[in-house]
Amino acid sequence: MFVISGVALHQTPSGWEFASEAALEKFVWSNLKQLFGVTPLKQQHVSNGEICDILAVGDDRGLVILELKNVEERYLTQQLTRYYSSLLEERPFLEDVDYSRPVRLIGIAPSYHRHNLIDSKYSRLDFEFFHFFITKDEEGFQFHLQELGQEFVQKKYLIPYQPIELLGIDSIPEPPELLVKWLGGCTKEEQEGFLRVRSKILTFNR
């Protein structure tokens, strides 16, 4: 497992991926300006019982709603539609957002279920779907972002990283996948602190 600016990655048989959806959200939130040219407003905003992953604002002061998935999910289009309805009714951040401007609805996922494409095709709303993937080469980790339907990768970023220390004790097994995914939503300091405590517990006298 690697920590990238406090965000955890881990390797699977199909390649590298974020350790959790929280880790993906943390990375996107930290790089919104570079990725989409928008300014972050809030993470995990609750509106009418709906939890929006990320809210941002464009240069034209138009609202930007982003929904992130770390795995393929068939209801992404429906979620964005519900967020759109709730936020137009609630109208938060009036000092920053001009609600007379068009709202951008952005989905980010490693792949898309065909139901998302069907739902968006027959919707009155416009959706922007982006596919992401992560590669690793001699330079380090690369985050790739490609708009669905386009034949070229629009964004590619070299991501600085540092490995998480597992304390090098042979008798301690690697953290299980579920724990790694949970740690992906924590800060680097929280990850290291948790793993130190885990090491002490697992090396106690039987």
Kinemage of the C-alpha trace (Angstrom):
@kinemage 1
@onewidth
@group {chain A} dominant
@subgroup {mainchain}
@vectorlist {calphas} color= white
{ca met a 1} P 0.000 0.000 0.000
{ca phe a 2} L 1.197 3.547 -0.736
{ca val a 3} L 0.168 6.894 0.688
{ca ile a 4} L -0.140 9.717 -1.858
{ca ser a 5} L -0.405 13.101 -0.163
{ca gly a 6} L -2.333 11.370 2.634
{ca val a 7} L -4.319 9.248 0.137
{ca ala a 8} L -3.937 5.458 0.097
{ca leu a 9} L -3.488 3.328 -3.029
{ca his a 10} L -3.255 -0.426 -3.250
{ca gln a 11} L -2.564 -2.944 -5.981
{ca thr a 12} L -5.110 -5.439 -7.320
{ca pro a 13} L -4.791 -8.141 -10.011
{ca ser a 14} L -6.184 -5.638 -12.539
{ca gly a 15} L -3.829 -2.801 -11.545
{ca trp a 16} L -3.547 0.084 -9.098
{ca glu a 17} L -6.609 1.700 -7.543
{ca phe a 18} L -7.588 3.966 -4.672
{ca ala a 19} L -7.920 2.020 -1.427
{ca ser a 20} L -11.408 3.461 -0.876
{ca glu a 21} L -13.918 5.929 -2.276
{ca ala a 22} L -12.891 8.305 0.510
{ca ala a 23} L -9.311 8.180 -0.797
{ca leu a 24} L -10.500 8.967 -4.342
{ca glu a 25} L -12.591 11.856 -3.030
{ca lys a 26} L -9.656 13.240 -1.053
{ca phe a 27} L -7.454 13.219 -4.146
{ca val a 28} L -10.058 14.840 -6.421
{ca trp a 29} L -10.914 17.462 -3.789
{ca ser a 30} L -7.244 18.427 -3.470
{ca asn a 31} L -6.851 18.761 -7.249
{ca leu a 32} L -10.187 20.225 -8.390
{ca lys a 33} L -8.639 23.332 -9.926
{ca gln a 34} L -6.125 21.353 -11.956
{ca leu a 35} L -8.586 18.642 -13.004
{ca phe a 36} L -11.666 20.710 -13.872
{ca gly a 37} L -10.778 24.369 -13.472
{ca val a 38} L -13.262 24.837 -10.621
{ca thr a 39} L -13.017 26.080 -7.023
{ca pro a 40} L -14.000 23.689 -4.191
{ca leu a 41} L -16.923 24.625 -1.943
{ca lys a 42} L -17.693 21.628 0.270
{ca gln a 43} L -17.299 17.871 0.634
{ca gln a 44} L -20.115 15.546 1.749
{ca his a 45} L -22.771 18.255 1.650
{ca val a 46} L -26.166 17.092 2.961
{ca ser a 47} L -29.230 18.382 1.120
{ca asn a 48} L -32.735 16.984 1.731
{ca gly a 49} L -31.210 13.790 3.065
{ca glu a 50} L -28.935 13.401 0.027
{ca ile a 51} L -25.159 13.456 0.532
{ca cys a 52} L -23.270 15.096 -2.339
{ca asp a 53} L -19.635 14.043 -2.634
{ca ile a 54} L -18.228 17.375 -3.784
{ca leu a 55} L -19.663 20.810 -4.532
{ca ala a 56} L -17.613 23.392 -6.417
{ca val a 57} L -18.078 26.615 -8.350
{ca gly a 58} L -16.887 27.507 -11.843
{ca asp a 59} L -15.324 30.740 -13.059
{ca asp a 60} L -18.803 31.861 -14.155
{ca arg a 61} L -20.057 31.245 -10.568
{ca gly a 62} L -22.107 28.299 -11.810
{ca leu a 63} L -22.608 25.385 -9.411
{ca val a 64} L -20.623 22.201 -10.069
{ca ile a 65} L -21.795 18.884 -8.578
{ca leu a 66} L -19.413 15.923 -8.591
{ca glu a 67} L -20.293 12.312 -7.782
{ca leu a 68} L -17.390 9.878 -7.399
{ca lys a 69} L -17.304 6.093 -7.583
{ca asn a 70} L -14.326 3.863 -6.895
{ca val a 71} L -16.110 0.918 -8.562
{ca glu a 72} L -18.712 0.625 -11.343
{ca glu a 73} L -22.182 1.603 -10.108
{ca arg a 74} L -25.421 1.741 -12.099
{ca tyr a 75} L -27.148 4.560 -10.176
{ca leu a 76} L -24.656 7.403 -10.624
{ca thr a 77} L -26.853 9.327 -13.108
{ca gln a 78} L -29.853 9.059 -10.812
{ca gln a 79} L -27.841 10.313 -7.851
{ca leu a 80} L -26.633 13.376 -9.762
{ca thr a 81} L -30.216 14.074 -10.842
{ca arg a 82} L -31.472 13.965 -7.262
{ca tyr a 83} L -28.623 16.188 -6.059
{ca tyr a 84} L -29.430 18.680 -8.819
{ca ser a 85} L -33.078 18.847 -7.730
{ca ser a 86} L -32.289 19.154 -4.017
{ca leu a 87} L -29.629 21.813 -4.452
{ca leu a 88} L -31.738 23.989 -6.748
{ca glu a 89} L -34.418 23.877 -4.070
{ca glu a 90} L -32.009 24.533 -1.186
{ca arg a 91} L -29.738 27.016 -3.039
{ca pro a 92} L -26.759 26.889 -0.640
{ca phe a 93} L -23.667 29.138 -0.875
{ca leu a 94} L -25.607 32.051 -2.393
{ca glu a 95} L -22.662 34.365 -1.784
{ca asp a 96} L -20.540 32.223 -4.108
{ca val a 97} L -22.997 30.614 -6.556
{ca asp a 98} L -25.105 32.227 -9.270
{ca tyr a 99} L -28.083 29.903 -9.670
{ca ser a 100} L -29.085 31.532 -12.945
{ca arg a 101} L -26.029 29.875 -14.514
{ca pro a 102} L -26.104 26.294 -15.867
{ca val a 103} L -25.191 23.602 -13.338
{ca arg a 104} L -22.390 21.187 -14.268
{ca leu a 105} L -23.059 17.562 -13.334
{ca ile a 106} L -19.834 15.538 -13.284
{ca gly a 107} L -19.418 11.813 -12.699
{ca ile a 108} L -16.022 10.218 -12.061
{ca ala a 109} L -15.635 6.429 -12.047
{ca pro a 110} L -13.256 3.690 -13.219
{ca ser a 111} L -16.005 2.339 -15.534
{ca tyr a 112} L -19.675 2.964 -16.286
{ca his a 113} L -22.648 0.622 -16.190
{ca arg a 114} L -24.742 0.887 -19.334
{ca his a 115} L -27.723 2.046 -17.241
{ca asn a 116} L -25.885 5.310 -16.544
{ca leu a 117} L -25.557 5.957 -20.266
{ca ile a 118} L -29.207 5.080 -20.933
{ca asp a 119} L -30.431 7.308 -18.093
{ca ser a 120} L -28.299 10.246 -19.245
{ca lys a 121} L -29.303 9.817 -22.904
{ca tyr a 122} L -32.998 10.334 -22.147
{ca ser a 123} L -32.579 12.945 -19.416
{ca arg a 124} L -33.189 16.657 -19.910
{ca leu a 125} L -29.968 17.343 -18.022
{ca asp a 126} L -26.427 17.372 -19.401
{ca phe a 127} L -23.917 15.059 -17.733
{ca glu a 128} L -20.131 14.933 -17.990
{ca phe a 129} L -18.784 11.436 -17.363
{ca phe a 130} L -15.071 10.876 -16.770
{ca his a 131} L -13.267 7.559 -16.609
{ca phe a 132} L -10.118 7.365 -14.459
{ca phe a 133} L -7.308 4.890 -14.023
{ca ile a 134} L -3.924 4.784 -12.301
{ca thr a 135} L -0.623 3.539 -13.695
{ca lys a 136} L 2.830 3.224 -12.193
{ca asp a 137} L 6.118 3.625 -14.068
{ca glu a 138} L 9.705 4.591 -13.287
{ca glu a 139} L 8.576 8.173 -12.619
{ca gly a 140} L 5.943 7.147 -10.091
{ca phe a 141} L 2.140 6.988 -10.055
{ca gln a 142} L 0.156 8.547 -12.893
{ca phe a 143} L -3.505 9.569 -12.525
{ca his a 144} L -5.317 9.497 -15.886
{ca leu a 145} L -8.660 11.153 -16.519
{ca gln a 146} L -10.551 10.684 -19.772
{ca glu a 147} L -13.940 12.046 -20.767
{ca leu a 148} L -16.268 9.246 -21.801
{ca gly a 149} L -16.653 9.020 -25.566
{ca gln a 150} L -13.367 10.798 -26.267
{ca glu a 151} L -10.537 8.921 -27.963
{ca phe a 152} L -7.697 10.582 -26.049
{ca val a 153} L -6.736 11.027 -22.433
{ca gln a 154} L -7.393 14.636 -21.501
{ca lys a 155} L -5.591 14.762 -18.155
{ca lys a 156} L -2.539 12.952 -16.808
{ca tyr a 157} L -0.814 13.804 -13.549
{ca leu a 158} L 2.311 12.546 -11.860
{ca ile a 159} L 1.376 11.985 -8.222
{ca pro a 160} L 4.114 12.272 -5.571
{ca tyr a 161} L 3.990 9.389 -3.129
{ca gln a 162} L 5.651 7.806 -0.139
{ca pro a 163} L 5.220 4.220 1.069
{ca ile a 164} L 3.412 3.620 4.337
{ca glu a 165} L 5.659 2.052 6.943
{ca leu a 166} L 4.498 -1.350 8.200
{ca leu a 167} L 7.303 -1.407 10.819
{ca gly a 168} L 9.112 -4.338 9.177
{ca ile a 169} L 8.151 -7.008 11.716
{ca asp a 170} L 8.110 -10.395 9.971
{ca ser a 171} L 5.729 -12.002 12.454
{ca ile a 172} L 2.980 -9.468 11.701
{ca pro a 173} L 0.799 -10.241 8.679
{ca glu a 174} L -0.015 -7.593 6.077
{ca pro a 175} L -3.188 -5.623 6.908
{ca pro a 176} L -6.289 -7.296 5.390
{ca glu a 177} L -7.907 -5.630 2.379
{ca leu a 178} L -10.895 -4.348 4.363
{ca leu a 179} L -8.555 -2.603 6.821
{ca val a 180} L -6.525 -1.109 3.974
{ca lys a 181} L -9.698 0.319 2.446
{ca trp a 182} L -10.717 1.804 5.792
{ca leu a 183} L -7.269 3.350 6.271
{ca gly a 184} L -7.628 4.925 2.821
{ca gly a 185} L -10.064 7.445 4.305
{ca cys a 186} L -7.631 8.476 7.078
{ca thr a 187} L -4.828 10.997 7.102
{ca lys a 188} L -1.208 9.834 6.888
{ca glu a 189} L -0.736 10.555 10.611
{ca glu a 190} L -3.845 8.538 11.503
{ca gln a 191} L -2.710 5.648 9.308
{ca glu a 192} L 0.744 5.518 10.896
{ca gly a 193} L -0.652 5.846 14.427
{ca phe a 194} L -3.165 3.069 13.859
{ca leu a 195} L -0.519 0.742 12.398
{ca arg a 196} L 1.806 1.388 15.358
{ca val a 197} L -0.954 0.379 17.770
{ca arg a 198} L -1.790 -2.657 15.593
{ca ser a 199} L 1.867 -3.707 15.680
{ca lys a 200} L 2.007 -3.468 19.485
{ca ile a 201} L -1.155 -5.521 19.868
{ca leu a 202} L -0.013 -8.235 17.453
{ca thr a 203} L 3.427 -8.554 19.133
{ca phe a 204} L 2.104 -8.963 22.674
{ca asn a 205} L 3.080 -12.125 24.514
{ca arg a 206} L 0.569 -14.796 23.545
